[in-house]
């Protein structure tokens, strides 16, 4: 395998780690928000401003990935290969080389427009504007969110390396790399649409359940969104949200660790072979010829 191919594969893997950082990168602090923490400021102090800055930074860094590949080839001495990208008769490489330059320029142009308009055209500001009442601008809504985020009674659920769900006293927020989806709890309706179970290991019965919860608003022009959380976080979310969460009849999941234990216990008992004995089990108060599997079937535990 040629060195160029090896470098291409490694750069592709690095790009994936930047877009969707694995646990090792998160632990080592090799993420965009950690590397540029001085520029972003403190999320706890100004939640909305922090994520507006982070979205601009993410957009620019993402747009640099194709150009970074070409510049890295030049740095490693593959100048002829880079020249071939721009002069090649192959349409694919011409498009790739051209877009690698155009995309960062477009991202800078977009960020410039946001700054000129005082971020009023930013996706986060547009989403918050939908909740403005009585001539209140989006910054007043953002200030309310900032104040509630500073309180200790909020909950933050990291649903993936790049997405988290925040529930404050009055808001349900889904934070993504480029925007924030927001719905006020007074207008919200939540429905558990789906529950998926994943086997953690083939060597034991450990499993993990994830829920897809649709969050809708009664306000017009407010887009619904889906939050995907671990079933173990459902109780924390339910306790923090003032609205009831509807669970569709066909959706079954463990609402607590105790329920999961009971289901695993039932499955384990039913898989055990029956054991017959002529001796009385006095200590347990069980009669001879007692079978746990029969007992569970009869009592429908």
C-alpha positions as semicolon CSV with decimal commas, in nm:
position;residue;x (nm);y (nm);z (nm)
1;X;0,000;0,000;0,000
2;X;0,143;0,337;-0,103
3;X;0,218;0,608;0,156
4;X;-0,043;0,837;-0,003
5;X;-0,316;0,580;0,052
6;X;-0,207;0,521;0,412
7;X;-0,211;0,894;0,481
8;X;-0,554;0,928;0,317
9;X;-0,697;0,655;0,537
10;X;-0,542;0,807;0,851
11;X;-0,668;1,155;0,763
12;X;-1,015;1,018;0,701
13;X;-1,015;0,852;1,044
14;X;-0,891;1,174;1,203
15;X;-1,170;1,368;1,033
16;X;-1,428;1,123;1,167
17;X;-1,284;1,167;1,516
18;X;-1,315;1,544;1,482
19;X;-1,674;1,523;1,361
20;X;-1,773;1,252;1,609
21;X;-1,506;1,228;1,881
22;X;-1,469;0,887;2,048
23;X;-1,430;0,837;2,421
24;X;-1,050;0,846;2,399
25;X;-1,056;1,191;2,238
26;X;-1,308;1,318;2,493
27;X;-1,099;1,191;2,783
28;X;-0,780;1,344;2,645
29;X;-0,954;1,676;2,576
30;X;-0,891;1,652;2,201
31;X;-1,218;1,815;2,098
32;X;-1,292;2,147;1,934
33;X;-1,456;2,295;2,244
34;X;-1,169;2,189;2,468
35;X;-0,891;2,308;2,237
36;X;-1,060;2,648;2,189
37;X;-1,201;2,684;2,540
38;X;-1,041;3,027;2,587
39;X;-1,228;3,161;2,285
40;X;-1,560;2,998;2,373
41;X;-1,569;3,106;2,735
42;X;-1,763;2,928;3,009
43;X;-2,087;2,751;2,921
44;X;-2,210;2,791;3,278
45;X;-2,178;3,170;3,265
46;X;-2,340;3,239;2,927
47;X;-2,501;2,928;2,782
48;X;-2,647;3,082;2,465
49;X;-2,342;3,291;2,373
50;X;-2,117;2,991;2,433
51;X;-2,310;2,775;2,187
52;X;-2,338;3,050;1,926
53;X;-1,959;3,081;1,932
54;X;-1,918;2,705;1,932
55;X;-2,146;2,663;1,630
56;X;-1,947;2,923;1,433
57;X;-1,622;2,755;1,531
58;X;-1,753;2,409;1,442
59;X;-1,877;2,531;1,104
60;X;-1,538;2,679;1,018
61;X;-1,338;2,378;1,140
62;X;-1,564;2,134;0,953
63;X;-1,524;2,337;0,634
64;X;-1,144;2,321;0,666
65;X;-1,123;1,940;0,666
66;X;-1,102;1,894;0,284
67;X;-0,852;2,179;0,251
68;X;-0,656;2,040;0,545
69;X;-0,610;1,717;0,353
70;X;-0,456;1,900;0,057
71;X;-0,234;2,121;0,275
72;X;-0,117;1,816;0,470
73;X;-0,013;1,648;0,146
74;X;0,191;1,956;0,057
75;X;0,350;1,961;0,402
76;X;0,452;1,596;0,364
77;X;0,615;1,665;0,028
78;X;0,348;1,536;-0,209
79;X;0,342;1,856;-0,414
80;X;0,313;1,676;-0,745
81;X;0,010;1,483;-0,624
82;X;-0,155;1,807;-0,509
83;X;-0,082;1,970;-0,843
84;X;-0,240;1,670;-1,010
85;X;-0,561;1,730;-0,812
86;X;-0,604;2,073;-0,972
87;X;-0,483;1,983;-1,321
88;X;-0,627;1,633;-1,347
89;X;-0,870;1,556;-1,624
90;X;-1,075;1,353;-1,376
91;X;-1,386;1,549;-1,287
92;X;-1,404;1,412;-0,931
93;X;-1,062;1,541;-0,826
94;X;-1,121;1,878;-0,990
95;X;-1,447;1,917;-0,799
96;X;-1,284;1,804;-0,474
97;X;-0,990;2,043;-0,509
98;X;-1,213;2,336;-0,601
99;X;-1,470;2,280;-0,328
100;X;-1,195;2,239;-0,067
101;X;-1,115;2,607;-0,126
102;X;-1,469;2,735;-0,179
103;X;-1,628;2,575;0,131
104;X;-1,406;2,756;0,389
105;X;-1,467;3,086;0,209
106;X;-1,842;3,028;0,217
107;X;-1,832;2,941;0,587
108;X;-1,636;3,259;0,663
109;X;-1,887;3,458;0,459
110;X;-2,175;3,304;0,654
111;X;-2,008;3,373;0,989
112;X;-1,939;3,731;0,878
113;X;-2,307;3,782;0,795
114;X;-2,407;3,650;1,136
115;X;-2,167;3,888;1,307
116;X;-2,283;4,189;1,105
117;X;-2,647;4,120;1,197
118;X;-2,548;4,081;1,563
119;X;-2,629;3,708;1,526
120;X;-2,999;3,777;1,470
121;X;-2,988;3,551;1,163
122;X;-2,804;3,274;1,343
123;X;-3,003;2,945;1,364
124;X;-3,002;2,960;1,745
125;X;-3,137;3,316;1,745
126;X;-3,401;3,223;1,486
127;X;-3,519;2,933;1,703
128;X;-3,540;3,153;2,012
129;X;-3,722;3,431;1,825
130;X;-4,021;3,200;1,790
131;X;-4,077;3,231;2,166
132;X;-4,073;3,611;2,180
133;X;-4,388;3,771;2,321
134;X;-4,488;4,136;2,364
135;X;-4,209;4,277;2,147
136;X;-3,940;4,092;2,344
137;X;-3,633;4,013;2,135
138;X;-3,447;3,683;2,124
139;X;-3,175;3,804;2,360
140;X;-3,428;3,833;2,642
141;X;-3,528;3,472;2,581
142;X;-3,160;3,374;2,570
143;X;-3,101;3,556;2,898
144;X;-3,382;3,359;3,064
145;X;-3,225;3,035;2,942
146;X;-2,883;3,146;3,068
147;X;-3,023;3,218;3,414
148;X;-3,201;2,883;3,437
149;X;-2,893;2,696;3,313
150;X;-2,688;2,838;3,601
151;X;-2,922;2,679;3,854
152;X;-2,838;2,346;4,010
153;X;-3,181;2,192;3,950
154;X;-3,128;2,150;3,575
155;X;-3,037;1,815;3,423
156;X;-2,793;1,756;3,137
157;X;-2,803;1,422;2,956
158;X;-2,519;1,353;2,712
159;X;-2,697;1,142;2,452
160;X;-2,392;1,117;2,223
161;X;-2,043;1,270;2,200
162;X;-2,184;1,569;2,008
163;X;-2,545;1,597;2,128
164;X;-2,688;1,659;2,472
165;X;-3,031;1,726;2,617
166;X;-3,081;1,998;2,877
167;X;-3,397;2,035;3,084
168;X;-3,429;2,344;3,300
169;X;-3,724;2,473;3,498
170;X;-3,905;2,600;3,187
171;X;-3,711;2,480;2,884
172;X;-3,628;2,160;2,698
173;X;-3,315;2,204;2,487
174;X;-3,143;1,977;2,239
175;X;-2,787;2,097;2,182
176;X;-2,619;1,997;1,855
177;X;-2,284;2,107;1,707
178;X;-2,442;2,380;1,491
179;X;-2,763;2,486;1,665
180;X;-2,996;2,449;1,963
181;X;-3,352;2,320;1,936
182;X;-3,568;2,471;2,209
183;X;-3,924;2,421;2,332
184;X;-4,086;2,588;2,631
185;X;-4,225;2,335;2,876
186;X;-4,560;2,513;2,900
187;X;-4,615;2,445;2,528
188;X;-4,450;2,105;2,514
189;X;-4,588;1,758;2,458
190;X;-4,359;1,457;2,481
191;X;-4,427;1,113;2,336
192;X;-4,207;0,805;2,366
193;X;-4,220;0,679;2,008
194;X;-3,979;0,387;2,016
195;X;-3,763;0,179;2,246
196;X;-3,466;-0,017;2,115
197;X;-3,276;-0,279;2,309
198;X;-2,910;-0,350;2,243
199;X;-2,713;-0,645;2,375
200;X;-2,399;-0,516;2,543
201;X;-2,222;-0,851;2,543
202;X;-2,292;-1,190;2,393
203;X;-2,142;-1,357;2,699
204;X;-2,404;-1,234;2,946
205;X;-2,756;-1,097;2,959
206;X;-2,652;-0,733;2,997
207;X;-2,847;-0,504;2,772
208;X;-2,909;-0,137;2,715
209;X;-3,232;0,031;2,610
210;X;-3,261;0,360;2,424
211;X;-3,576;0,567;2,383
212;X;-3,674;0,796;2,099
213;X;-3,886;1,075;2,246
214;X;-4,060;1,323;2,020
215;X;-4,087;1,674;2,163
216;X;-4,352;1,898;2,009
217;X;-4,466;2,251;2,078
218;X;-4,816;2,394;2,057
219;X;-4,672;2,716;1,917
220;X;-4,680;2,771;1,546
221;X;-4,358;2,759;1,344
222;X;-4,174;2,570;1,619
223;X;-4,025;2,255;1,471
224;X;-4,052;1,931;1,670
225;X;-3,740;1,731;1,742
226;X;-3,641;1,385;1,861
227;X;-3,428;1,320;2,167
228;X;-3,266;0,980;2,211
229;X;-3,181;0,889;2,569
230;X;-3,087;0,583;2,766
231;X;-3,384;0,428;2,946
232;X;-3,198;0,470;3,276
233;X;-3,215;0,849;3,226
234;X;-3,591;0,848;3,168
235;X;-3,683;0,894;3,534
236;X;-3,447;1,192;3,574
237;X;-3,595;1,356;3,265
238;X;-3,950;1,284;3,376
239;X;-3,888;1,430;3,723
240;X;-3,744;1,751;3,579
241;X;-4,016;1,813;3,319
242;X;-4,344;1,957;3,439
243;X;-4,542;1,799;3,155
244;X;-4,644;1,435;3,147
245;X;-4,465;1,208;2,902
246;X;-4,694;0,989;2,694
247;X;-4,579;0,634;2,625
248;X;-4,730;0,463;2,323
249;X;-4,899;0,128;2,403
250;X;-4,658;-0,071;2,188
251;X;-4,349;0,075;2,356
252;X;-4,209;-0,136;2,639
253;X;-3,899;-0,050;2,837
254;X;-3,754;-0,061;3,187
255;X;-3,845;0,261;3,365
256;X;-3,606;0,184;3,651
257;X;-3,317;-0,042;3,744
258;X;-3,556;-0,245;3,963
259;X;-3,781;-0,325;3,667
260;X;-3,478;-0,434;3,466
261;X;-3,367;-0,658;3,753
262;X;-3,712;-0,820;3,777
263;X;-3,719;-0,895;3,403
264;X;-3,369;-1,044;3,410
265;X;-3,462;-1,246;3,719
266;X;-3,774;-1,381;3,549
267;X;-3,580;-1,476;3,237
268;X;-3,309;-1,648;3,440
269;X;-3,559;-1,846;3,647
270;X;-3,759;-1,959;3,345
271;X;-3,441;-2,081;3,177
272;X;-3,343;-2,290;3,479
273;X;-3,446;-2,657;3,463
274;X;-3,702;-2,770;3,724
275;X;-3,561;-2,949;4,027
276;X;-3,767;-3,212;4,206
277;X;-3,695;-3,333;4,556
278;X;-3,870;-3,553;4,809
279;X;-3,738;-3,347;5,097
280;X;-3,924;-3,052;5,241
281;X;-3,746;-2,722;5,204
282;X;-3,829;-2,598;5,551
283;X;-3,600;-2,298;5,545
284;X;-3,778;-2,150;5,245
285;X;-4,121;-2,275;5,340
286;X;-4,153;-2,457;5,008
287;X;-4,319;-2,791;4,956
288;X;-4,161;-3,089;4,778
289;X;-4,163;-3,098;4,398
290;X;-4,147;-2,719;4,393
291;X;-4,052;-2,563;4,060
292;X;-3,968;-2,194;4,020
293;X;-4,062;-2,196;3,652
294;X;-4,405;-2,339;3,725
295;X;-4,449;-2,091;4,008
296;X;-4,369;-1,796;3,784
297;X;-4,606;-1,917;3,515
298;X;-4,888;-1,961;3,764
299;X;-4,838;-1,630;3,940
300;X;-4,750;-1,446;3,616
301;X;-4,475;-1,257;3,788
